[in-house]
């Protein structure tokens, strides 16, 4: 359970960092973009599985 919580927290931080670098990209190919919180949530969800796998294999 701790591994999942750690990976969720790390992916949230990395999602915010990805948003700072990439900016508002979602939804793709649409002029009207979502608010920043929705974009950060999308980046966090995208990064959740890779972060979990990295933490899992490093332990």
C-alpha positions as CSV (number, residue, x, y, z in Angstrom):
1,X,0.0,0.0,0.0
2,X,2.9,2.3,0.8
3,X,4.4,1.7,-2.6
4,X,1.2,2.8,-4.3
5,X,0.9,5.9,-2.2
6,X,4.5,6.9,-2.8
7,X,4.1,6.4,-6.5
8,X,0.9,8.5,-6.6
9,X,2.6,11.3,-4.7
10,X,5.7,11.3,-6.9
11,X,3.6,11.2,-10.0
12,X,1.7,14.2,-8.8
13,X,4.9,16.2,-8.3
14,X,6.3,15.1,-11.6
15,X,2.9,15.9,-13.3
16,X,3.2,19.4,-12.0
17,X,6.8,19.6,-13.3
18,X,5.7,18.3,-16.6
19,X,3.0,20.9,-16.8
20,X,5.5,23.6,-16.1
21,X,7.7,22.3,-19.0
22,X,5.0,21.4,-21.5
23,X,2.2,23.7,-20.6
24,X,-1.5,23.4,-21.3
25,X,-1.7,20.7,-24.0
26,X,-5.0,18.9,-23.3
27,X,-7.3,18.4,-25.1
28,X,-5.1,17.9,-28.1
29,X,-6.0,19.6,-31.4
30,X,-8.6,21.9,-29.7
31,X,-8.3,25.6,-29.4
32,X,-10.1,25.7,-26.0
33,X,-7.8,24.2,-23.5
34,X,-8.7,22.8,-20.0
35,X,-7.7,24.6,-16.8
36,X,-4.3,24.0,-15.3
37,X,-5.5,21.6,-12.7
38,X,-7.0,19.3,-15.2
39,X,-3.8,19.4,-17.3
40,X,-1.8,18.6,-14.2
41,X,-4.1,15.7,-13.4
42,X,-3.7,14.3,-16.9
43,X,0.0,14.5,-16.7
44,X,0.0,12.8,-13.3
45,X,-2.2,9.9,-14.5
46,X,0.0,9.5,-17.6
47,X,3.1,9.3,-15.3
48,X,1.5,7.0,-12.7
49,X,2.4,3.6,-14.2
50,X,6.0,4.5,-15.2
51,X,6.7,5.9,-11.8
52,X,5.2,2.9,-10.1
53,X,7.2,0.5,-12.2
54,X,10.5,2.5,-11.6
55,X,9.9,2.5,-7.8
56,X,8.9,-1.2,-7.9
57,X,12.0,-2.4,-9.7
58,X,14.3,-0.2,-7.7
59,X,13.2,-1.7,-4.4
